[in-house]
Amino acid sequence: MTEHQSTSEFDPSIVPVVELNDGNTIPQLGYGVFKVPPEDTEALVAEALKVGYRHIDTAAIYGNEEGVGAAIAKSDVPREELFITTKLWNDRHEDVEAALQESLDKLGLDYVDLYLIHWPSTSTGNFKAAWKGLEQAKEQGLAKSIGVANFTVKNLEDLEMVSKIRPAVNQIELHPYFARWKEIDAGRVHGTKVESWGPLGQNKTDLLENEDILAAAEAHSKTPAQIVLRWHLQNNVIVFPKTATPSRMRENFDIFDFELTDAEMLAINDLDLGEEGRVGSDPDEFS
Ligand SMILES: NC(=O)c1ccc[n+]([C@@H]2O[C@H](COP(=O)([O-])OP(=O)(O)OC[C@H]3O[C@@H](n4cnc5c(N)ncnc54)[C@H](OP(=O)(O)O)[C@@H]3O)[C@@H](O)[C@H]2O)c1
């Protein structure tokens, strides 16, 4: 264990790494900062690094890249141990080079580990043009890996026809009420790993009070949120819950000392409501 790791409450190396289709690796658990207010971001990301998180998921549109960057700058965690994702907003599809440079400047970084097209935005954007910009950013070393978010299977197929590089990830809304088996299967075909956003249902559902989740929580002496996060891990997706509550940051990290049984996994898999389980925007309609 290196000196800085001893300052983390949990050993960061307990988090499994997932190999991407370009040979890079990503920690399977991270910390997401959607809706973390810009003025609180530095302190909360610093707290996350202290807990043991090494993977941070932000986006240009979140308005908090500067706070993420300030926490990184003040941290003693070496840059190569961090995995930083940011995303290209919908109105910059034809302006990738400048948009990425703005994000890098705000983050105070020379490169991001993962750069994503945030939405396909098919009615007003041009994701095929954006992807060419991301491919160039990868070639220039400004983004170590590149991927997409909120892409439908059709969007992935359309992209494949014009791309040199396949997306390393597709970041989509995914939780037990909206389990996305079709997209997970398509990811396998395209060599594209699935990342779950809204992994806890964004606290907009009764997921954390569901009886199957509560039964598993009781059986393992864990909280409902820990059960849901464990379900994501055991389904081999990448996950980065958001919380502005430091005690929950620790709770959400403390999921590596138990395993859901096959019966518990199947019971939670069965909670899928398909489209009715969606709590966020539909990519076919969002621009
Ligand atoms: N690509 C995209 O379009 C997209 C869209 C949405 C999100 N994302 C990414 O995915 C990340 C996670 O998704 P999300 O933030 O939308 O939703 P989420 O992580 O499913 O849910 C966040 C909500 O859950 C609460 N929470 C967190 N831990 C909890 C716990 N242990 N027990 C009970 N409640 C808990 C949080 O409350 P408190 O904060 O009050 O503790 C917050 O209200 C984002 O931060 C972002 O990085 C990407």
The ligand as a Tripos MOL2 file, in Angstrom:
@<TRIPOS>MOLECULE
LIG
   48    52     1     0     0
SMALL
NO_CHARGES

@<TRIPOS>ATOM
      1 N1        -25.2890   10.4150  -18.7730 N.am      1 LIG1
      2 C1        -26.3900   10.9220  -18.2560 C.2       1 LIG1
      3 O1        -27.2770   11.4080  -18.9780 O.2       1 LIG1
      4 C2        -26.5640   10.9150  -16.7790 C.ar      1 LIG1
      5 C3        -27.8040   11.2500  -16.2310 C.ar      1 LIG1
      6 C4        -27.9400   11.2250  -14.8490 C.ar      1 LIG1
      7 C5        -26.8730   10.8620  -14.0550 C.ar      1 LIG1
      8 N2        -25.6500   10.5600  -14.6170 N.ar      1 LIG1
      9 C6        -24.4870   10.1830  -13.7850 C.3       1 LIG1
     10 O2        -24.8680    9.1090  -12.9120 O.3       1 LIG1
     11 C7        -24.6280    9.4990  -11.5650 C.3       1 LIG1
     12 C8        -25.6100    8.8200  -10.6380 C.3       1 LIG1
     13 O3        -26.9500    9.0410  -11.0430 O.3       1 LIG1
     14 P1        -27.9520   10.0750  -10.3610 P.3       1 LIG1
     15 O4        -27.1810   11.0540   -9.5910 O.co2     1 LIG1
     16 O5        -28.8280   10.6110  -11.4020 O.co2     1 LIG1
     17 O6        -28.8610    9.1940   -9.4460 O.3       1 LIG1
     18 P2        -28.6550    8.1060   -8.2680 P.3       1 LIG1
     19 O7        -27.2180    7.9470   -7.9610 O.co2     1 LIG1
     20 O8        -29.4790    6.9300   -8.6450 O.co2     1 LIG1
     21 O9        -29.4410    8.7640   -7.0770 O.3       1 LIG1
     22 C9        -29.0000    9.8840   -6.3730 C.3       1 LIG1
     23 C10       -30.0150   10.0970   -5.2560 C.3       1 LIG1
     24 O10       -29.9370    8.9870   -4.3520 O.3       1 LIG1
     25 C11       -29.6960    9.4630   -3.0400 C.3       1 LIG1
     26 N3        -28.7960    8.4880   -2.3920 N.ar      1 LIG1
     27 C12       -27.4840    8.2770   -2.6470 C.ar      1 LIG1
     28 N4        -26.9950    7.3120   -1.8570 N.ar      1 LIG1
     29 C13       -28.0180    6.9100   -1.0720 C.ar      1 LIG1
     30 C14       -28.1360    5.9430   -0.0410 C.ar      1 LIG1
     31 N5        -27.0940    5.2180    0.3440 N.pl3     1 LIG1
     32 N6        -29.3440    5.7830    0.5500 N.ar      1 LIG1
     33 C15       -30.4170    6.5150    0.1700 C.ar      1 LIG1
     34 N7        -30.3650    7.4460   -0.8030 N.ar      1 LIG1
     35 C16       -29.1750    7.6400   -1.4190 C.ar      1 LIG1
     36 C17       -29.0640   10.8280   -3.1980 C.3       1 LIG1
     37 O11       -29.3950   11.6400   -2.0910 O.3       1 LIG1
     38 P3        -28.3690   12.6730   -1.3720 P.3       1 LIG1
     39 O12       -27.4920   13.2780   -2.4290 O.co2     1 LIG1
     40 O13       -29.3000   13.6420   -0.7350 O.co2     1 LIG1
     41 O14       -27.6130   11.8680   -0.3690 O.co2     1 LIG1
     42 C18       -29.7600   11.3480   -4.4630 C.3       1 LIG1
     43 O15       -31.0320   11.8860   -4.1520 O.3       1 LIG1
     44 C19       -24.7570   11.0190  -11.6310 C.3       1 LIG1
     45 O16       -24.2660   11.6790  -10.4900 O.3       1 LIG1
     46 C20       -24.0070   11.3160  -12.8970 C.3       1 LIG1
     47 O17       -22.6170   11.2590  -12.6870 O.3       1 LIG1
     48 C21       -25.5060   10.5820  -15.9730 C.ar      1 LIG1
@<TRIPOS>BOND
     1     1     2 1
     2     2     3 2
     3     2     4 1
     4     4     5 ar
     5     4    48 ar
     6     5     6 ar
     7     6     7 ar
     8     7     8 ar
     9     8     9 1
    10     8    48 ar
    11     9    10 1
    12     9    46 1
    13    10    11 1
    14    11    12 1
    15    11    44 1
    16    12    13 1
    17    13    14 1
    18    14    15 2
    19    14    16 1
    20    14    17 1
    21    17    18 1
    22    18    19 2
    23    18    20 1
    24    18    21 1
    25    21    22 1
    26    22    23 1
    27    23    24 1
    28    23    42 1
    29    24    25 1
    30    25    26 1
    31    25    36 1
    32    26    27 ar
    33    26    35 ar
    34    27    28 ar
    35    28    29 ar
    36    29    30 ar
    37    29    35 ar
    38    30    31 1
    39    30    32 ar
    40    32    33 ar
    41    33    34 ar
    42    34    35 ar
    43    36    37 1
    44    36    42 1
    45    37    38 1
    46    38    39 2
    47    38    40 1
    48    38    41 1
    49    42    43 1
    50    44    45 1
    51    44    46 1
    52    46    47 1
@<TRIPOS>SUBSTRUCTURE
     1 LIG1         1 GROUP 0 **** ****
